[in-house]
Amino acid sequence: MNLLPTSRTFITAGAIGGFLSVGFGAFGAHAIKAAISPELMAVYQTAVDYQFFHSLGLILIGLIFQQQQNKLIIISGWLMIAGILIFSGSLYILSLSGIRWLGAITPVGGTAFIAAWLLLAIGSLKKTHNLR
């Protein structure tokens, strides 16, 4: 079984996430800072920060997976992607639209982040095994 595509998927997704977080950060600092309240700008900045740090985490997962292939690390990577989309995505939309109920979705993404980091820790302690 060729496991390289899985590693590439996570590294590529992390790199794209990092690219987008820098772009979103610049957009926030230059285009919308004056257009939204300081409170919503703080929410927007939280989305950027979490996206960036978890994009780096996703790259790390891809690199670890090259050395330590197990299902927990794969699940960790997909949870990290879900966390970025749900946590940061809901905060971006909330800060730009002001739709407050979106804040209720954000903890789902946060839970995905927590689970991703926990599974990465557990997966890194397990022996490498065949995924077939």
Secondary structure, DSSP 8 states (H G I E B T S, - for coil): ---HHHHHHHHHHHHHHHHHHHHHHHHIIIIITTTS-HHHHHHHHHHHHHHHHHHHHHHHHHHHHHHS--HHHHHHHHHHHHHIIIIIHHHHHHHHH--GGGGGTHHHHHHHHHHHHHHHHHHHHS------
